[in-house]
Amino acid sequence: MAELRHRIILHAYVTEKSMDEMERLNKLEFVVDHRATRAEIKKAVEATYQCRVAKVNTKIVRVGKIATVRFEKEFSAEDIGSRAGVF
């Protein structure tokens, strides 16, 4: 699973909008493998950052597939973002 989760989550996707969502809505955005499903993304994020994911939304953009991940209330997106290299 360790190898698989590193192939699913490529890197954090940081924009002005994603930084605002991180503070207000407890969400982070990641560039993910275009073949990954929402369930696979959820498992990979939970295993990598030791947290619980409430919801995963995906969209296809020019840079690839973007997953917007909302975390459960007891987990802070800012803390997870610092571990993901956002700051």
Phi and psi restraints in degrees (range 20) as a CNS / XPLOR table:
assign (resid 1 and name C) (resid 2 and name N)
       (resid 2 and name CA) (resid 2 and name C) 1.0 -60.0 20.0 2
assign (resid 2 and name N) (resid 2 and name CA)
       (resid 2 and name C) (resid 3 and name N) 1.0 -42.7 20.0 2
assign (resid 2 and name C) (resid 3 and name N)
       (resid 3 and name CA) (resid 3 and name C) 1.0 -67.1 20.0 2
assign (resid 3 and name N) (resid 3 and name CA)
       (resid 3 and name C) (resid 4 and name N) 1.0 -40.3 20.0 2
assign (resid 3 and name C) (resid 4 and name N)
       (resid 4 and name CA) (resid 4 and name C) 1.0 -65.0 20.0 2
assign (resid 4 and name N) (resid 4 and name CA)
       (resid 4 and name C) (resid 5 and name N) 1.0 -44.0 20.0 2
assign (resid 4 and name C) (resid 5 and name N)
       (resid 5 and name CA) (resid 5 and name C) 1.0 -67.1 20.0 2
assign (resid 5 and name N) (resid 5 and name CA)
       (resid 5 and name C) (resid 6 and name N) 1.0 -28.1 20.0 2
assign (resid 5 and name C) (resid 6 and name N)
       (resid 6 and name CA) (resid 6 and name C) 1.0 -77.4 20.0 2
assign (resid 6 and name N) (resid 6 and name CA)
       (resid 6 and name C) (resid 7 and name N) 1.0 -20.1 20.0 2
assign (resid 6 and name C) (resid 7 and name N)
       (resid 7 and name CA) (resid 7 and name C) 1.0 -84.6 20.0 2
assign (resid 7 and name N) (resid 7 and name CA)
       (resid 7 and name C) (resid 8 and name N) 1.0 -22.8 20.0 2
assign (resid 7 and name C) (resid 8 and name N)
       (resid 8 and name CA) (resid 8 and name C) 1.0 -81.6 20.0 2
assign (resid 8 and name N) (resid 8 and name CA)
       (resid 8 and name C) (resid 9 and name N) 1.0 -53.1 20.0 2
assign (resid 8 and name C) (resid 9 and name N)
       (resid 9 and name CA) (resid 9 and name C) 1.0 -89.5 20.0 2
assign (resid 9 and name N) (resid 9 and name CA)
       (resid 9 and name C) (resid 10 and name N) 1.0 113.2 20.0 2
assign (resid 9 and name C) (resid 10 and name N)
       (resid 10 and name CA) (resid 10 and name C) 1.0 -85.6 20.0 2
assign (resid 10 and name N) (resid 10 and name CA)
       (resid 10 and name C) (resid 11 and name N) 1.0 -52.5 20.0 2
assign (resid 10 and name C) (resid 11 and name N)
       (resid 11 and name CA) (resid 11 and name C) 1.0 -170.0 20.0 2
assign (resid 11 and name N) (resid 11 and name CA)
       (resid 11 and name C) (resid 12 and name N) 1.0 166.7 20.0 2
assign (resid 11 and name C) (resid 12 and name N)
       (resid 12 and name CA) (resid 12 and name C) 1.0 -72.4 20.0 2
assign (resid 12 and name N) (resid 12 and name CA)
       (resid 12 and name C) (resid 13 and name N) 1.0 147.7 20.0 2
assign (resid 12 and name C) (resid 13 and name N)
       (resid 13 and name CA) (resid 13 and name C) 1.0 -112.8 20.0 2
assign (resid 13 and name N) (resid 13 and name CA)
       (resid 13 and name C) (resid 14 and name N) 1.0 111.6 20.0 2
assign (resid 13 and name C) (resid 14 and name N)
       (resid 14 and name CA) (resid 14 and name C) 1.0 -112.9 20.0 2
assign (resid 14 and name N) (resid 14 and name CA)
       (resid 14 and name C) (resid 15 and name N) 1.0 119.9 20.0 2
assign (resid 14 and name C) (resid 15 and name N)
       (resid 15 and name CA) (resid 15 and name C) 1.0 -134.9 20.0 2
assign (resid 15 and name N) (resid 15 and name CA)
       (resid 15 and name C) (resid 16 and name N) 1.0 174.3 20.0 2
assign (resid 15 and name C) (resid 16 and name N)
       (resid 16 and name CA) (resid 16 and name C) 1.0 -61.9 20.0 2
assign (resid 16 and name N) (resid 16 and name CA)
       (resid 16 and name C) (resid 17 and name N) 1.0 -41.5 20.0 2
assign (resid 16 and name C) (resid 17 and name N)
       (resid 17 and name CA) (resid 17 and name C) 1.0 -65.5 20.0 2
assign (resid 17 and name N) (resid 17 and name CA)
       (resid 17 and name C) (resid 18 and name N) 1.0 -42.1 20.0 2
assign (resid 17 and name C) (resid 18 and name N)
       (resid 18 and name CA) (resid 18 and name C) 1.0 -67.6 20.0 2
assign (resid 18 and name N) (resid 18 and name CA)
       (resid 18 and name C) (resid 19 and name N) 1.0 -33.0 20.0 2
assign (resid 18 and name C) (resid 19 and name N)
       (resid 19 and name CA) (resid 19 and name C) 1.0 -67.4 20.0 2
assign (resid 19 and name N) (resid 19 and name CA)
       (resid 19 and name C) (resid 20 and name N) 1.0 -38.7 20.0 2
assign (resid 19 and name C) (resid 20 and name N)
       (resid 20 and name CA) (resid 20 and name C) 1.0 -64.7 20.0 2
assign (resid 20 and name N) (resid 20 and name CA)
       (resid 20 and name C) (resid 21 and name N) 1.0 -43.2 20.0 2
assign (resid 20 and name C) (resid 21 and name N)
       (resid 21 and name CA) (resid 21 and name C) 1.0 -65.9 20.0 2
assign (resid 21 and name N) (resid 21 and name CA)
       (resid 21 and name C) (resid 22 and name N) 1.0 -32.2 20.0 2
assign (resid 21 and name C) (resid 22 and name N)
       (resid 22 and name CA) (resid 22 and name C) 1.0 -63.4 20.0 2
assign (resid 22 and name N) (resid 22 and name CA)
       (resid 22 and name C) (resid 23 and name N) 1.0 -43.0 20.0 2
assign (resid 22 and name C) (resid 23 and name N)
       (resid 23 and name CA) (resid 23 and name C) 1.0 -75.3 20.0 2
assign (resid 23 and name N) (resid 23 and name CA)
       (resid 23 and name C) (resid 24 and name N) 1.0 -44.1 20.0 2
assign (resid 23 and name C) (resid 24 and name N)
       (resid 24 and name CA) (resid 24 and name C) 1.0 -85.6 20.0 2
assign (resid 24 and name N) (resid 24 and name CA)
       (resid 24 and name C) (resid 25 and name N) 1.0 -40.5 20.0 2
assign (resid 24 and name C) (resid 25 and name N)
       (resid 25 and name CA) (resid 25 and name C) 1.0 -114.9 20.0 2
assign (resid 25 and name N) (resid 25 and name CA)
       (resid 25 and name C) (resid 26 and name N) 1.0 4.2 20.0 2
assign (resid 25 and name C) (resid 26 and name N)
       (resid 26 and name CA) (resid 26 and name C) 1.0 60.5 20.0 2
assign (resid 26 and name N) (resid 26 and name CA)
       (resid 26 and name C) (resid 27 and name N) 1.0 46.3 20.0 2
assign (resid 26 and name C) (resid 27 and name N)
       (resid 27 and name CA) (resid 27 and name C) 1.0 -123.5 20.0 2
assign (resid 27 and name N) (resid 27 and name CA)
       (resid 27 and name C) (resid 28 and name N) 1.0 151.5 20.0 2
assign (resid 27 and name C) (resid 28 and name N)
       (resid 28 and name CA) (resid 28 and name C) 1.0 -131.2 20.0 2
assign (resid 28 and name N) (resid 28 and name CA)
       (resid 28 and name C) (resid 29 and name N) 1.0 154.3 20.0 2
assign (resid 28 and name C) (resid 29 and name N)
       (resid 29 and name CA) (resid 29 and name C) 1.0 -117.2 20.0 2
assign (resid 29 and name N) (resid 29 and name CA)
       (resid 29 and name C) (resid 30 and name N) 1.0 139.9 20.0 2
assign (resid 29 and name C) (resid 30 and name N)
       (resid 30 and name CA) (resid 30 and name C) 1.0 -130.8 20.0 2
assign (resid 30 and name N) (resid 30 and name CA)
       (resid 30 and name C) (resid 31 and name N) 1.0 144.1 20.0 2
assign (resid 30 and name C) (resid 31 and name N)
       (resid 31 and name CA) (resid 31 and name C) 1.0 -83.4 20.0 2
assign (resid 31 and name N) (resid 31 and name CA)
       (resid 31 and name C) (resid 32 and name N) 1.0 127.4 20.0 2
assign (resid 31 and name C) (resid 32 and name N)
       (resid 32 and name CA) (resid 32 and name C) 1.0 -125.4 20.0 2
assign (resid 32 and name N) (resid 32 and name CA)
       (resid 32 and name C) (resid 33 and name N) 1.0 166.1 20.0 2
assign (resid 32 and name C) (resid 33 and name N)
       (resid 33 and name CA) (resid 33 and name C) 1.0 -60.9 20.0 2
assign (resid 33 and name N) (resid 33 and name CA)
       (resid 33 and name C) (resid 34 and name N) 1.0 137.3 20.0 2
assign (resid 33 and name C) (resid 34 and name N)
       (resid 34 and name CA) (resid 34 and name C) 1.0 -68.4 20.0 2
assign (resid 34 and name N) (resid 34 and name CA)
       (resid 34 and name C) (resid 35 and name N) 1.0 -14.5 20.0 2
assign (resid 34 and name C) (resid 35 and name N)
       (resid 35 and name CA) (resid 35 and name C) 1.0 -92.4 20.0 2
assign (resid 35 and name N) (resid 35 and name CA)
       (resid 35 and name C) (resid 36 and name N) 1.0 -8.2 20.0 2
assign (resid 35 and name C) (resid 36 and name N)
       (resid 36 and name CA) (resid 36 and name C) 1.0 -72.9 20.0 2
assign (resid 36 and name N) (resid 36 and name CA)
       (resid 36 and name C) (resid 37 and name N) 1.0 139.8 20.0 2
assign (resid 36 and name C) (resid 37 and name N)
       (resid 37 and name CA) (resid 37 and name C) 1.0 -90.8 20.0 2
assign (resid 37 and name N) (resid 37 and name CA)
       (resid 37 and name C) (resid 38 and name N) 1.0 169.6 20.0 2
assign (resid 37 and name C) (resid 38 and name N)
       (resid 38 and name CA) (resid 38 and name C) 1.0 -61.9 20.0 2
assign (resid 38 and name N) (resid 38 and name CA)
       (resid 38 and name C) (resid 39 and name N) 1.0 -40.4 20.0 2
assign (resid 38 and name C) (resid 39 and name N)
       (resid 39 and name CA) (resid 39 and name C) 1.0 -64.9 20.0 2
assign (resid 39 and name N) (resid 39 and name CA)
       (resid 39 and name C) (resid 40 and name N) 1.0 -41.4 20.0 2
assign (resid 39 and name C) (resid 40 and name N)
       (resid 40 and name CA) (resid 40 and name C) 1.0 -65.4 20.0 2
assign (resid 40 and name N) (resid 40 and name CA)
       (resid 40 and name C) (resid 41 and name N) 1.0 -39.7 20.0 2
assign (resid 40 and name C) (resid 41 and name N)
       (resid 41 and name CA) (resid 41 and name C) 1.0 -63.9 20.0 2
assign (resid 41 and name N) (resid 41 and name CA)
       (resid 41 and name C) (resid 42 and name N) 1.0 -44.1 20.0 2
assign (resid 41 and name C) (resid 42 and name N)
       (resid 42 and name CA) (resid 42 and name C) 1.0 -59.6 20.0 2
assign (resid 42 and name N) (resid 42 and name CA)
       (resid 42 and name C) (resid 43 and name N) 1.0 -47.6 20.0 2
assign (resid 42 and name C) (resid 43 and name N)
       (resid 43 and name CA) (resid 43 and name C) 1.0 -62.5 20.0 2
assign (resid 43 and name N) (resid 43 and name CA)
       (resid 43 and name C) (resid 44 and name N) 1.0 -41.1 20.0 2
assign (resid 43 and name C) (resid 44 and name N)
       (resid 44 and name CA) (resid 44 and name C) 1.0 -66.6 20.0 2
assign (resid 44 and name N) (resid 44 and name CA)
       (resid 44 and name C) (resid 45 and name N) 1.0 -42.3 20.0 2
assign (resid 44 and name C) (resid 45 and name N)
       (resid 45 and name CA) (resid 45 and name C) 1.0 -66.3 20.0 2
assign (resid 45 and name N) (resid 45 and name CA)
       (resid 45 and name C) (resid 46 and name N) 1.0 -44.5 20.0 2
assign (resid 45 and name C) (resid 46 and name N)
       (resid 46 and name CA) (resid 46 and name C) 1.0 -63.1 20.0 2
assign (resid 46 and name N) (resid 46 and name CA)
       (resid 46 and name C) (resid 47 and name N) 1.0 -39.5 20.0 2
assign (resid 46 and name C) (resid 47 and name N)
       (resid 47 and name CA) (resid 47 and name C) 1.0 -72.7 20.0 2
assign (resid 47 and name N) (resid 47 and name CA)
       (resid 47 and name C) (resid 48 and name N) 1.0 -38.1 20.0 2
assign (resid 47 and name C) (resid 48 and name N)
       (resid 48 and name CA) (resid 48 and name C) 1.0 -72.9 20.0 2
assign (resid 48 and name N) (resid 48 and name CA)
       (resid 48 and name C) (resid 49 and name N) 1.0 -43.3 20.0 2
assign (resid 48 and name C) (resid 49 and name N)
       (resid 49 and name CA) (resid 49 and name C) 1.0 -108.4 20.0 2
assign (resid 49 and name N) (resid 49 and name CA)
       (resid 49 and name C) (resid 50 and name N) 1.0 8.2 20.0 2
assign (resid 49 and name C) (resid 50 and name N)
       (resid 50 and name CA) (resid 50 and name C) 1.0 47.4 20.0 2
assign (resid 50 and name N) (resid 50 and name CA)
       (resid 50 and name C) (resid 51 and name N) 1.0 61.6 20.0 2
assign (resid 50 and name C) (resid 51 and name N)
       (resid 51 and name CA) (resid 51 and name C) 1.0 -142.8 20.0 2
assign (resid 51 and name N) (resid 51 and name CA)
       (resid 51 and name C) (resid 52 and name N) 1.0 -179.8 20.0 2
assign (resid 51 and name C) (resid 52 and name N)
       (resid 52 and name CA) (resid 52 and name C) 1.0 -118.6 20.0 2
assign (resid 52 and name N) (resid 52 and name CA)
       (resid 52 and name C) (resid 53 and name N) 1.0 132.2 20.0 2
assign (resid 52 and name C) (resid 53 and name N)
       (resid 53 and name CA) (resid 53 and name C) 1.0 -98.5 20.0 2
assign (resid 53 and name N) (resid 53 and name CA)
       (resid 53 and name C) (resid 54 and name N) 1.0 132.6 20.0 2
assign (resid 53 and name C) (resid 54 and name N)
       (resid 54 and name CA) (resid 54 and name C) 1.0 -86.8 20.0 2
assign (resid 54 and name N) (resid 54 and name CA)
       (resid 54 and name C) (resid 55 and name N) 1.0 -41.1 20.0 2
assign (resid 54 and name C) (resid 55 and name N)
       (resid 55 and name CA) (resid 55 and name C) 1.0 -157.5 20.0 2
assign (resid 55 and name N) (resid 55 and name CA)
       (resid 55 and name C) (resid 56 and name N) 1.0 148.9 20.0 2
assign (resid 55 and name C) (resid 56 and name N)
       (resid 56 and name CA) (resid 56 and name C) 1.0 -127.7 20.0 2
assign (resid 56 and name N) (resid 56 and name CA)
       (resid 56 and name C) (resid 57 and name N) 1.0 126.8 20.0 2
assign (resid 56 and name C) (resid 57 and name N)
       (resid 57 and name CA) (resid 57 and name C) 1.0 -117.0 20.0 2
assign (resid 57 and name N) (resid 57 and name CA)
       (resid 57 and name C) (resid 58 and name N) 1.0 145.6 20.0 2
assign (resid 57 and name C) (resid 58 and name N)
       (resid 58 and name CA) (resid 58 and name C) 1.0 -126.9 20.0 2
assign (resid 58 and name N) (resid 58 and name CA)
       (resid 58 and name C) (resid 59 and name N) 1.0 155.0 20.0 2
assign (resid 58 and name C) (resid 59 and name N)
       (resid 59 and name CA) (resid 59 and name C) 1.0 -151.0 20.0 2
assign (resid 59 and name N) (resid 59 and name CA)
       (resid 59 and name C) (resid 60 and name N) 1.0 151.4 20.0 2
assign (resid 59 and name C) (resid 60 and name N)
       (resid 60 and name CA) (resid 60 and name C) 1.0 -103.0 20.0 2
assign (resid 60 and name N) (resid 60 and name CA)
       (resid 60 and name C) (resid 61 and name N) 1.0 124.2 20.0 2
assign (resid 60 and name C) (resid 61 and name N)
       (resid 61 and name CA) (resid 61 and name C) 1.0 -130.1 20.0 2
assign (resid 61 and name N) (resid 61 and name CA)
       (resid 61 and name C) (resid 62 and name N) 1.0 -177.9 20.0 2
assign (resid 61 and name C) (resid 62 and name N)
       (resid 62 and name CA) (resid 62 and name C) 1.0 -59.2 20.0 2
assign (resid 62 and name N) (resid 62 and name CA)
       (resid 62 and name C) (resid 63 and name N) 1.0 -38.3 20.0 2
assign (resid 62 and name C) (resid 63 and name N)
       (resid 63 and name CA) (resid 63 and name C) 1.0 -79.0 20.0 2
assign (resid 63 and name N) (resid 63 and name CA)
       (resid 63 and name C) (resid 64 and name N) 1.0 -10.0 20.0 2
assign (resid 63 and name C) (resid 64 and name N)
       (resid 64 and name CA) (resid 64 and name C) 1.0 135.8 20.0 2
assign (resid 64 and name N) (resid 64 and name CA)
       (resid 64 and name C) (resid 65 and name N) 1.0 -150.0 20.0 2
assign (resid 64 and name C) (resid 65 and name N)
       (resid 65 and name CA) (resid 65 and name C) 1.0 -96.4 20.0 2
assign (resid 65 and name N) (resid 65 and name CA)
       (resid 65 and name C) (resid 66 and name N) 1.0 127.1 20.0 2
assign (resid 65 and name C) (resid 66 and name N)
       (resid 66 and name CA) (resid 66 and name C) 1.0 -109.5 20.0 2
assign (resid 66 and name N) (resid 66 and name CA)
       (resid 66 and name C) (resid 67 and name N) 1.0 129.3 20.0 2
assign (resid 66 and name C) (resid 67 and name N)
       (resid 67 and name CA) (resid 67 and name C) 1.0 -109.0 20.0 2
assign (resid 67 and name N) (resid 67 and name CA)
       (resid 67 and name C) (resid 68 and name N) 1.0 124.3 20.0 2
assign (resid 67 and name C) (resid 68 and name N)
       (resid 68 and name CA) (resid 68 and name C) 1.0 -97.9 20.0 2
assign (resid 68 and name N) (resid 68 and name CA)
       (resid 68 and name C) (resid 69 and name N) 1.0 118.0 20.0 2
assign (resid 68 and name C) (resid 69 and name N)
       (resid 69 and name CA) (resid 69 and name C) 1.0 -112.4 20.0 2
assign (resid 69 and name N) (resid 69 and name CA)
       (resid 69 and name C) (resid 70 and name N) 1.0 122.6 20.0 2
assign (resid 69 and name C) (resid 70 and name N)
       (resid 70 and name CA) (resid 70 and name C) 1.0 -102.5 20.0 2
assign (resid 70 and name N) (resid 70 and name CA)
       (resid 70 and name C) (resid 71 and name N) 1.0 130.4 20.0 2
assign (resid 70 and name C) (resid 71 and name N)
       (resid 71 and name CA) (resid 71 and name C) 1.0 -95.7 20.0 2
assign (resid 71 and name N) (resid 71 and name CA)
       (resid 71 and name C) (resid 72 and name N) 1.0 157.5 20.0 2
assign (resid 71 and name C) (resid 72 and name N)
       (resid 72 and name CA) (resid 72 and name C) 1.0 -62.0 20.0 2
assign (resid 72 and name N) (resid 72 and name CA)
       (resid 72 and name C) (resid 73 and name N) 1.0 158.0 20.0 2
assign (resid 72 and name C) (resid 73 and name N)
       (resid 73 and name CA) (resid 73 and name C) 1.0 -60.4 20.0 2
assign (resid 73 and name N) (resid 73 and name CA)
       (resid 73 and name C) (resid 74 and name N) 1.0 -32.2 20.0 2
assign (resid 73 and name C) (resid 74 and name N)
       (resid 74 and name CA) (resid 74 and name C) 1.0 -76.7 20.0 2
assign (resid 74 and name N) (resid 74 and name CA)
       (resid 74 and name C) (resid 75 and name N) 1.0 -6.3 20.0 2
assign (resid 74 and name C) (resid 75 and name N)
       (resid 75 and name CA) (resid 75 and name C) 1.0 -113.1 20.0 2
assign (resid 75 and name N) (resid 75 and name CA)
       (resid 75 and name C) (resid 76 and name N) 1.0 131.7 20.0 2
assign (resid 75 and name C) (resid 76 and name N)
       (resid 76 and name CA) (resid 76 and name C) 1.0 -92.9 20.0 2
assign (resid 76 and name N) (resid 76 and name CA)
       (resid 76 and name C) (resid 77 and name N) 1.0 127.6 20.0 2
assign (resid 76 and name C) (resid 77 and name N)
       (resid 77 and name CA) (resid 77 and name C) 1.0 -64.3 20.0 2
assign (resid 77 and name N) (resid 77 and name CA)
       (resid 77 and name C) (resid 78 and name N) 1.0 -30.2 20.0 2
assign (resid 77 and name C) (resid 78 and name N)
       (resid 78 and name CA) (resid 78 and name C) 1.0 -67.0 20.0 2
assign (resid 78 and name N) (resid 78 and name CA)
       (resid 78 and name C) (resid 79 and name N) 1.0 -41.3 20.0 2
assign (resid 78 and name C) (resid 79 and name N)
       (resid 79 and name CA) (resid 79 and name C) 1.0 -65.4 20.0 2
assign (resid 79 and name N) (resid 79 and name CA)
       (resid 79 and name C) (resid 80 and name N) 1.0 -45.1 20.0 2
assign (resid 79 and name C) (resid 80 and name N)
       (resid 80 and name CA) (resid 80 and name C) 1.0 -66.0 20.0 2
assign (resid 80 and name N) (resid 80 and name CA)
       (resid 80 and name C) (resid 81 and name N) 1.0 -37.4 20.0 2
assign (resid 80 and name C) (resid 81 and name N)
       (resid 81 and name CA) (resid 81 and name C) 1.0 -63.3 20.0 2
assign (resid 81 and name N) (resid 81 and name CA)
       (resid 81 and name C) (resid 82 and name N) 1.0 -36.4 20.0 2
assign (resid 81 and name C) (resid 82 and name N)
       (resid 82 and name CA) (resid 82 and name C) 1.0 -67.9 20.0 2
assign (resid 82 and name N) (resid 82 and name CA)
       (resid 82 and name C) (resid 83 and name N) 1.0 -34.6 20.0 2
assign (resid 82 and name C) (resid 83 and name N)
       (resid 83 and name CA) (resid 83 and name C) 1.0 -72.2 20.0 2
assign (resid 83 and name N) (resid 83 and name CA)
       (resid 83 and name C) (resid 84 and name N) 1.0 -28.0 20.0 2
assign (resid 83 and name C) (resid 84 and name N)
       (resid 84 and name CA) (resid 84 and name C) 1.0 -83.7 20.0 2
assign (resid 84 and name N) (resid 84 and name CA)
       (resid 84 and name C) (resid 85 and name N) 1.0 -6.5 20.0 2
assign (resid 84 and name C) (resid 85 and name N)
       (resid 85 and name CA) (resid 85 and name C) 1.0 90.8 20.0 2
assign (resid 85 and name N) (resid 85 and name CA)
       (resid 85 and name C) (resid 86 and name N) 1.0 21.1 20.0 2
assign (resid 85 and name C) (resid 86 and name N)
       (resid 86 and name CA) (resid 86 and name C) 1.0 -70.8 20.0 2
assign (resid 86 and name N) (resid 86 and name CA)
       (resid 86 and name C) (resid 87 and name N) 1.0 -38.1 20.0 2
